[in-house]
Amino acid sequence: MTPVAYERAGDVQAALAALSAADDGARCIAGGTNLIDLMKENIARPERLVDINGLPFDRIETTEDGGLRLGALARNADTAYHPLVREHCPLLGAAILAGASPQIRNMASNGGNLLQRTRCHYFYDVGVPCNKREPGSGCPAIGGLTRQHAILGASDHCIATHPSDMCVALAALDATVQVRSQRGERSIAFADFHRLPGDRPSQDTTLAPDELITHIVVPPAAAFRAHSAYLKLRDRASYAFALVSVAAALDLSEDGTVRAVRVALGGVAHKPWRLPEAESLLVGARPTAEHFALVADALLRSAQGQGDNDFKIPLARRAIVRALETAAAGTVDNQGRVPEGALQ
């Protein structure tokens, strides 16, 4: 048994001090829905757990410019059902409710959702090598069982996928991640927060070891409120990770053409996959299946299967078109259809 010390951080400075002691092996714990699993499987071996649940980062509030500020310690369920989330970005609520189970959503924190690790079965099997667990040891997924694995952004060192649903919506919504350390505060664009594996697949994010996520900021998204959809395709209807997921949002002009579009994919890469240059193909066009297919082709241009997961490429293409068609028809969130112009 590996001994683990536990302490509850009385304030932010105490938590930051614990994280800055890099040789101490300290890890923060909030909901623990992923970290505890990793510890049970002997994948994560922190010497000290710092409970941060008492820190003042559990609020959800509007920003001065009309966006949303999500506390890192707010629970996923509270975020999904919060009136401000439904009012400003129902796409986010729909994505959260597509993930995990009600019990896990009640425990999991927003910040922890961003930091959850891949569900690759080779990563969780300590009896086989894994470059994410032990850099340089190899990737048995390559040439192995790859049904769940990446078709985009993979490398010769790792073909795992990021498991989050919430993060796919946050990528589509152009969120930023606010972090703090003893060196100060900084904001990280969501597109830059998660990493592709490259030759360092053990490093999932650009978060420094001594930094603490405090908030997630979603910019004003009223333009996309009436036309958004989250589509998740998986092997069973609940408590399963995405084979492919799509967060889609449209801003339609009065004449019915597309003013702006956001599309992000989950289940296909080491991070939520989004290409603004692909989205730009739809601007000024009519919201038709033919135009949506052009976006899908651009998003998947570099897709490459590993054998067992070759089916993901045509599946993702159809999912993108379907999600955009659903968004064009009008948003349906967890409380029913959102009426167009409701914020006006």
Secondary structure, 3 states (H helix, E strand, C coil): CCCCEEEECCCHHHHHHHHHCHHHCEEEECCCCCHHHHHHCCCCCCCEEEECCCCCCCCEEECCCCCEEEECCCEHHHHHHCHHHHHHCHHHHHHHHCCCCHHHHHHCEHHHHHHCCCCCHHHHCCCCCCCCCCCCCCCCCCCCCCCCCCCCCCCCCCCCCCCCCHHHHHHHCCCEEEEEECCEEEEEEHHHHECCCCCCCCCCECCCCCCEEEEEEECCCHHHCCCEEEEEECCCCCCCCCCEEEEEEEEECCCCCEEEEEEEEECCCCCCECCHHHHHHHCCCCCCHHHHHHHHHHHCCCCCCCCCCCCHHHHHHHHHHHHHHHHHHCCEECCEECCCCCCC
